[in-house]
């Protein structure tokens, strides 16, 4: 037989490798029924929106390389979409989920099948509603384990536990945000934080249902923390136990030990905890980190309990009061900064020195003047709260989704003139920014990116209305955080702070209060990708924009066609 040419042999070997990988992967089918469910918290029963009657919703467990097919059936009275937070969605932007961005909402009585493959990601992610404030109760964990015969880059833990931090209103969250939108004021703050759906025994009528995590002395557990709260960043501690951070946002990190986590909405943090204390009961506690000034916030503390199995005849039971941890003050920015500084990639990463797109985005709040006849409850007379990036307050379309309009070249849905720099440069972090700069311009503006371009973005907080730490999330992408700092970003001096060796890889960056962060990514995923603040009140006010990443030259560099069951507006 004639020998194969080297090119044909390479092609055959590539096909065999792909076949072996495909054989190792599974397809997971799920049905998510979005429905109203009675749930009792804080002594009262409320009808909340859930998935499959569960709060939090079902935990999805897969391996890297697996495919998920999730049929979402909407039996609630509200429009809904589901976002698979942190999943890259390579070429499958139709499954990303943000309402009016990659799809029109699933209307009551409708359904939509999300289909996507998880490629090159391991760790803890999550899923949540991306429609109005349904995320308050519609969320769950998404755990991605390594492929068969592949291990974690750390010793296998004795047990793994998702720990989902949430936020609870003693009211319908949709009514809360609708009232705020009607008046232009800030929404009522939540009444409690939760851990795995429970406020904890510091709250009335909550002691029996407090989340409990059983452990054995000497073992090491992997706790997968997820911040699903709507509007609060959170400090987390465990009484008398250290935590070793091993991953954030489904990216492994250099292990580092800490007594305090700061997790922003959207972020995940995986920690190893060795149960090396006296066998009794210990609180996990979480409370708000609040960087804004003179703004109402939820000043409560949620708890869960770690319960040692002492191996003895007697049971500790609820009679033993758990040990309580020391939590940072709600405004302890130094604790938040120290935690962020500890996160590094485990190995040297590829950072591009030749950047194609240098972008500078201001992020922050603002005010709109009221229209004649409106009653407005903003901080100044006759104003409404708003928010913006580069002075553009993002307006979501209502007649079509951005991705559908882009794919079919439908005019008048969006423009592609989002500014690469602030239209007016000023002292962004000054104490008294001129009120002439407080009014942004509403618009549905996208920023186009050529496929494969290297993108570097400075995210600069502003002190308009109030400075604040903003958790900025990009859909469809992970990015490297090259540096963070306080004050106004100085391109000459601050570039010296850039970490070109082992910067952390994340999908959500907590931009420091009165400060900045610099991120870098390669635009290798075609589609329309929302970038927004993950404090939901801020995205409601317009703190968002979207990248339009053009197709590349081949089919594998192009967006897949839309699925036949894609919802229409």
N, C-alpha and C positions, 0 to 999 in steps of 0.2 A: 504494500500500500504506500502511495506517495506520502511523504511527510507533510504535516500541516505547516503553512506559512506562519511566521511568528505573530503576525497581526491576527490571523484566524485563531491561533492558539490562545492569545491574550483575550480575545472576545469570548471564546469557549470557557476559559477559566473564570472570566467575569460573570458569565451567565450561570455557571455552576455555583459561584459564591452567592449570587443573588437568590438562586433557587434554595440553597441551604438556609439562608437567612429567612426567606419566606416560609420555609417548612417549619422553622422554629417559632414563627409568629402565630397568634390566634386572632380570630375575629370575635369580639364581644358584642352581643346584642342586648339592649336594655330598652325598657319602656318607662318614660317619665310622664306620669299623669299629674299635671298641674291642677290643683283643686283647693277648695276651701275646706279647712279642717279646724274643729274646735280644740284649742290648746289653753290650758290653765297655767298662768304665771302670776306671781305677786298677788295671790288670792282671788284673781278674776279670770274668767274664761273669755277668750277672744276667738273669733273666727279669723284665722290667718291663712295666707296662701302657702301651700306646701307642695312638695313633690312626693307622690305616693303616700300622702298622709304622714310623712316623717318630718320632724324638725329637730336638728338639721336633716337635710335630705340624705339619700343613699350615698355611701362611700363607694367609689369606683376603684377597683384594683386591677391593674394591668401590668404587663411587662413592656420594656422598650421594644419597639418594632411591631407591637400589636395594633389592631385596628378597632375602633369603637364605632358602632352604629346605634344611635340612640334616637328612638322615636318619641318626640315630645308631643303629648296630646294636651290641649288646653281646655280644661273644663272649669276654669275660673271665669270671673266676670271682667277681667282686665286683659289687655294685650300682653303678650310675654315673648321674650327671647331668652336663650341660654348661652352664656359665654363660657368657654373652657379656658379659664384664666392661665396664661403662660404657655399654652400649647402653641407651637410654632405655626401650625396649619400651613405647611409647605404646599403652595398652589391650591389649597382648599379654603380660601378666604370665605367662601359661601357658608362655611360651618363655624365661623368665628363668633357670630352672635350679637354684636352690639346693634340695638334697634336703629333702623334707618341709616346704618352705615354699611353693613354687609348683607343685610336682609330687611325686608319689611317685617313687622311683628306677626307672630302667630295669633290670629284673632280668636276670641272665644268660640269654641266648637271646632277649631281647626287643628291641624297637626303638621309637623315638619320633622324629617329624619336627618339628623346631623351625622355625617360620615367623615371620619378623618383617621389618619395613621400617625402614631407617635414615633417620631424619628429622632434619634440621638439625644433623648432627654431621659433622665432618671431622677427620682426624688419625689418631693411633695408639691403638688399643684392643687387647684380646686376649681369648682364650677359654680356659677351663680347667675341669677337672672340679670339681664342687662336692659331692663325696661322700667322706666320710672324708678320708684323705690321698692320694687318687689324683692330686690336683693336683701332687704332686711330679714326675710324669712326663707327665701328660696336660695339655698346654697348647700354645698357638701364637699367632701374631700375627694381628690383624684390622686391616687397613689401609683407611681410608676416604679416598679422594681426592675433590677437588671434582668437581662435575658437569662434563660436557662444556662447553667454551667458558668455563669459569671457572678462575681461576688461584689459586695460593697467594698469601698476602699478603707474600711475599718472593720474591726472584729464584729462578727454577727451578734446583734443584740438578742437578749433573752425574750423580749417582747417589743412590739411596735404599737404605738397608740396615737391616733390622730387627736389633736387638742385644738378645737375650733373656737376661736374667740368671736363672739357676736355682740349684737346690740339690740335691746328690747324696748319697745314703746308700749306703754299702757294705753294704746290707742291704735287705730289703723294707720300704718306708716304712709299709705297713699293719701289719706286725708291730711296727715301732717304736712306733707310737701305741697299738696294742692292749696292748702290754706296759706302757706308761705308764698307760693307763686301768685296767689290772688292779691296779697297785700304788699309784696315786695320786701317783706321783712325776713329775718332769720327764722328758720323752722324751730319748733319746740325741740329741746334736747331729749335724748332717750332717758328712760327711767331706770335702766339697769344694763350692765354688761353681762354676758353669759359665757360659760365654758361648756361646749357641747350641748348648747340649748338651755342650760340651767344657770340661774343667777348665783346660786350658792347660798350657804346657810347664814350669811350676814343679812339676808333679806327675809321679810315675813313670808310665811307659808312656803318656804323653799328648802327647809332643812332635810326633809326625807328624800327629796329628789336630787340633792347636790351630787354632781358628777364625782364618782369615786374610781380611782385607778388602783387595783390590787397589785402588789409587788412582793417579791421575796428578797430577804436580806442577802446582800452580796451580788445580786444580779445587776446587769446593765440594761436599761430600757432605752429605746429610741422614741422620743416624743416628737411628733410632727406638728408643730405649731402653725396655725393658719389664722391670720387676722381678717375675719369676714365682717368686722364692724363697719357701719356705713360712714361714720364721720369722725372717728377718733383713732389716733395712733395710741398704742398701748405699751406700757411697761409690764414685764412679766418676771416674777421671781418664784423660787421654790424654797420653802423654809429649810435652812440648814443643809442644803444640797447645792453643789456646783453643777453647772451645765456646760458641756463641751459642744460647741457649735460645729457641725460637720457638713451642713449644706444650707443654702438659702435659695429660694425660687427655683428649685429643681436643678441647682448647680452645686457640685461639691466645693467645699472650702478647705483651706488649711485649718485643721482643728485648733480651736482656741477656747480657753475656759473662762467663764464669766458667771457672775451671780445675778446679772440683770440682762434681759433682752428688751430691745425696743423694736416693735414690729408695727409697720404702717399698714393701713388697709390695702389688701392686695398681696402683701408679702407673706412668704412662708419661711420658717426657720426650723431646721431639724437639729435636735440636740440629743446627745447621749448623757444619761444620768445614771451614775452608779449608786445603788442603794446601800450606802456605807454608814448610815446612822443607826442609832438605837431603834429597834423595831417597835414603832408606834405610828401615829398619824401626823401628817405634815400637809400644810396648805400649799397649793399652787394659787397664786394671787395675781390679778391684773387690774391696773387702773390707768386712767388716761395720762398721756403725755400731751400737754397743751402748750403750744408755742405762741399763739396769738394773744393779743392784749385786749382786756375789757370785753371778752366774748364769753357768753354763757357756755358751759360744758357739763357733761355728765361726770359728777365728782364722786361716783360710787366705786366700790371695789367688788369684783366678782371672784369667786373662789371655787376650786375643786380640791379634792383630798387624795393624797397618796397614802394608801393603807398597807402597811407591812403585814405579811403573814408571819406571825412570830413562831409558828410551828409548835405552839403550846396549846393546852386544852382550853384555856380561856380565850374569849373573843374580845378584842378591843371594843368593837361596836361604837355607836355614836356617843357613848358616855364620855369617852376620852376626848378632851378638847385638843384639836390639832395645833401644832406649833405654827405660829404666824411669822411670815418673813418680813424683812425690812424692804419697803418699796421706796423708790426715789420720789421726791416731791413732784407734783404734777407738772411743774415748769422747769425741771432739771435738764436743761439743754446739754450740759456737760456730760451727763450720763448717756444721753442719746448719741452724742458725738463720739464718745469713747467706744460705744458698742459698734457703731458703723465703721470706725477706724480699724477694728479688729478683723473685719471680713476681707479675706484675700483668696484668690484662686489657688488651687493646690499646686499647680505647676506653672511654668512660664507659658504665657499666652501670646498669640499673634496679634500685635497691635500695629496698625498701618500708620506709617509716618507720612505717606503721600495721601492726603485727604482730598476728596473731590468736592465735598460740600461742607463748608464751614458755616454753621448756623448759630444764631444767638437769639434765644427765645426768653422774653420776660414772662413770668407767671405770677399772677396775683389777682387781688380783688379790685372792685371799682363800683361806681354808682351810675345808674341811669336816672335822668330826670323823669318825673312822672308826667304822663299825658294829662291834658286838662280834664278835670272831672274824676280822676283816679284818686283813691285814698291809699297813700303809700306809707309804709312803716320802716323805711330805711333809716340809717343813723342821722342823716340830715333831713331838713324839711323837704317834703315832696321829692323823695328819691327812692329808688329801688336798688337792692343789692344786685350786683352782676360780677362777672369775673372774666378774665381774658388771657390770651397769649399774644404777645406783640401787639397789644391794643385792639385785637380782634376778638369779640365775644362770639363764640361759635354757636351757630344756629343750625339745629338738626333739620333736615328736610322732612316733609310730611307726605309728599306725593310719590316718592320713590326712594330706594336706598342708593347711597353713593356708589356702591360697587356695581349695582345693576345699571345705573345711569352711565357709569364709565364703560362697562362692557359693551353696552348697546349704543354708546355715543348719543345718549339722550340729552339734549341741550337744556339750559336754564335750571338745572338742579344744583350745580356748584360751579365755582370758578377755580382756576389754578394759579391764583396770584397771592397766596399767603406770603407775607413778607419774611424774608430771610433774616432781617434785623428789625429792631424796634423802629417804627417810623420817626420817633423823636427820642433822642438819647438824653438822659438826665441822670441825676444822682439817685439811683434806684432804691438805695437803702437809707436815704435821708429821713430824718424824723418828721420833716414837714414838706412833703412833696406838694408842689403847686396843684391846687384843685382844678386847674385848667387841664391837668393830665388824668383826672379821675374818670373821665367818661370815655369808654371804649366804643368801637364801631361794631355793630352786629353784622355778621356775614357767614356764609358757608364757603370758606376758602380752603383749598387743599394746596399742599406743596408737592410738586412733581419731582420724582427721583428716577434717574436712569438706572436700569437693572445693573447690579454689580458695583454701583458707586459706593465709595467709602464716605460715611456721613459722621460728622462730629458736631454735637450740639452742646452749647452752653445754656443751661437752664438757670435763669437768674430770678430769684425772688424779688418782689418789690414791697415797699412799705405803704403802698396806697391802701387806705382804710386801716389795715393792720398787717405787719409782716407775719409770716406763718411758714411752718414747715409743710411743704406740699409733696405728697407721694405721687409721683408722675409715672404712669404706666403706658407702655407702648404695646399695642396688640401686634401679634405676628412676629415679634422679634425678642431676642435677648440682646443685651448690650453690655459693654464693659464700662464701669465707672472709673474714669481716669483720675479724677480728683474731686474733692469737695472743699469748700472754704466759706468764710464769712465776709461780709462787705460786698463791694462791687467787684466783679471779675476783672482782673487786670491781665490782658493777654501777654504782656511782656514779663511780668513778675510771676504770675500764677502758673505759667507753663512749666516752671521749674519744679512744681509740686506734682507733676503728672507721674503716675505709676505706669511705666511701660513694661514692667516685668510680670507682676501677678495681680492686676486689678481684679476686683470682684465682678462676676458676671451675674446680671439680674434682669428681671423684666419690669421691676418697679423700683424707682429711686426716690428716697426721701430727701428732697432738696432742702438744705438747712435753712432755718428761719433767718431772714436778713442775710442770706448767703447765696451760694451757687453750687452747681454740680456740672461736671463735663462728662458726657457719655459718647461712646463710639460704637457704630455697628455698620455692617455691610448690607446694602439693600438687595438681598438675594432672594426675596420672596415677593413675587408680583401680586398686586392687588391694592385695595384701599385699607389703610391701617390707622385706626384711631389712636391718638396720643392724648391722654387726659389726666387730670387730677383724680385720684381714687377716693377723695372725700366726696361723697355723692352730692352733697349740697353744692359743691363747687362745679362739678360737671353740669348740674342742673342750671347753674348761673352762667355757664359758657366757658369754663376753663378747659378748653379742648381745642384740638386741630386734627387734621388727618394728612398722612402722607399718601400720595398716589405713586406707587412703584410700577413702572412700566414693564411690559413683558420683555424678556431677553430675545435671543435669536433662535432658540430651539424650542421644541414642544415642552421639554422638561424645564424650561425657564419661563414658561407661560402659565397664566391662570387657567385652571380647568374650566370647562363650560359649566354654567349653572345647573344644579339638579332640577329634575322635572317638577318636584314638589315644592320648589322655592316659593315661599309666601309672597303674594302680591299686595301692594298697598290698597 
